[in-house]
Amino acid sequence: TMTVVERIRALDAQGMPATQIATRVGVHRDTVAKYTGIDNFSPRPLRKPFNAGTQALAGLTGIIDGWLDDDTHRPRKQRHTAQRIYDRLVDEHGYTGSYKTVQRFVKLRKQAAQGPTDGYSELVWPAGQAQVDFGQATAVIAGVTTLLHLLVVTFPQSNMRYVQSFLGETAECVCQGLRTICEHIGGVPTMMVFDNATGIGRRHRDDITESRLFAAFKAHYRTSARYCNP
């Protein structure tokens, strides 16, 4: 698994001999040699068919937003579920798309509307640790006002920061931005701290869910990451 690969490369980066790595991780020495010798962890791009369902909510997103805004003034048990919104769209607006499309949209809207949770700011940051998060800004590109998603990498100890702009916040955007910044500064953070909303991974209590692409990125650069919900 990618977790095993990360452990192998992390121990190798610490200078541990291959025999000890094999014993520690519980794999054969040939496996250790295989993964410490890989220079490129970039996955092969997949060809995904066009999903017409992603266009099905065109013209209806404002209606959904209105319902969700009204819910903020209602008791929790009287608020819209994704199923209720889907049923209303079908009955009142002739919606012909799938329930899954509505469910994904409602989930993203509710996540964006959630307020900050109880948390704390870390006051001491070792050299080499970085914070990574997205912000937004508008820019005029070829005469068109465009919303940009800004990947911001900050090193709290030195207060240095670097920014890459994209049209989205996917795992591919995060990995490309981090690669460009790391090549620019000539090094890789030892630890990267991410907000749960960055698209490459998230923490729910003690469970970590991480994209395979970003796990490969960490293995390639022999770095580590943790997630928070500030």
C-alpha positions, -999 to 999 in steps of 0.1 A, spaced: 0 0 0 10 36 -3 13 39 35 40 11 34 58 29 6 58 61 26 73 44 56 100 27 36 111 60 20 108 79 52 131 55 70 155 54 40 156 92 42 167 89 78 196 68 68 184 34 81 199 4 63 177 -16 39 178 -47 61 166 -28 92 138 -11 71 126 -45 59 125 -58 94 108 -27 108 81 -25 81 77 -63 76 86 -66 40 113 -83 19 146 -65 12 138 -66 -25 106 -46 -18 127 -20 1 152 -17 -28 123 -14 -53 106 16 -36 137 34 -25 150 33 -61 119 48 -77 125 83 -89 90 92 -102 58 85 -84 36 104 -108 5 83 -116 -6 78 -152 -35 101 -161 -69 83 -164 -93 90 -192 -126 97 -176 -158 99 -197 -177 132 -197 -204 131 -170 -234 150 -183 -249 149 -148 -225 177 -137 -244 201 -159 -278 191 -146 -280 218 -119 -275 247 -143 -299 274 -133 -309 257 -101 -280 264 -78 -294 297 -67 -327 281 -57 -309 255 -36 -288 282 -20 -320 301 -11 -335 270 6 -303 264 26 -301 301 36 -337 298 49 -327 267 69 -304 288 90 -335 304 107 -352 271 112 -349 244 139 -323 218 130 -349 190 125 -369 211 101 -340 219 77 -336 205 42 -318 172 37 -303 164 3 -332 140 -3 -358 167 4 -340 192 -19 -339 166 -46 -376 159 -42 -385 196 -44 -364 201 -75 -382 173 -92 -416 183 -81 -413 221 -84 -387 227 -111 -388 196 -133 -353 185 -124 -343 154 -144 -307 148 -131 -296 123 -105 -299 124 -68 -261 120 -64 -255 153 -82 -278 171 -58 -263 153 -28 -227 163 -38 -237 199 -43 -256 202 -10 -227 185 9 -202 211 -5 -225 240 3 -231 229 39 -194 223 44 -186 258 31 -212 273 55 -199 256 86 -184 280 111 -150 275 127 -146 249 154 -129 253 187 -92 252 181 -59 268 189 -29 285 172 4 269 175 29 294 188 62 275 181 69 263 147 102 244 139 122 254 108 110 234 78 74 231 88 48 247 65 11 256 66 -8 250 34 -43 264 26 -64 279 -2 -76 315 -6 -95 332 -34 -90 363 -55 -104 376 -88 -83 385 -118 -90 398 -152 -76 373 -177 -80 381 -214 -107 406 -205 -127 381 -185 -131 384 -147 -120 350 -133 -122 335 -98 -88 322 -89 -80 297 -62 -47 306 -45 -26 278 -29 -7 295 -1 23 279 15 36 297 46 66 289 68 56 303 102 91 304 117 104 328 90 70 342 79 80 335 43 51 326 20 46 315 -16 15 314 -37 4 296 -68 -30 303 -86 -53 277 -101 -88 275 -114 -97 248 -88 -87 231 -56 -82 195 -67 -55 172 -55 -38 178 -88 -37 215 -82 -23 210 -47 5 187 -59 14 208 -89 15 240 -67 36 223 -40 60 209 -66 65 244 -83 71 261 -49 95 234 -37 115 236 -69 116 274 -65 129 274 -29 152 245 -35 138 223 -7 108 204 6 91 210 40 96 183 66 60 186 76 30 203 60 -1 212 79 -33 213 59 -68 226 65 -94 199 61 -108 217 30 -77 216 8 -89 186 -12 -60 161 -8 -69 147 26 -89 153 58 -90 142 94 -121 131 112 -112 125 148 -84 100 146 -92 88 110 -72 102 81 -86 99 46 -60 109 19 -60 109 -18 -37 84 -35 -21 111 -56 -10 131 -26 2 100 -8 24 93 -39 36 130 -37 47 125 -1 64 93 -9 82 109 -38 95 138 -18 98 119 15 78 144 34 49 142 58 15 159 64 -11 163 91 -46 178 89 -66 200 111 -100 219 112 -91 252 127 
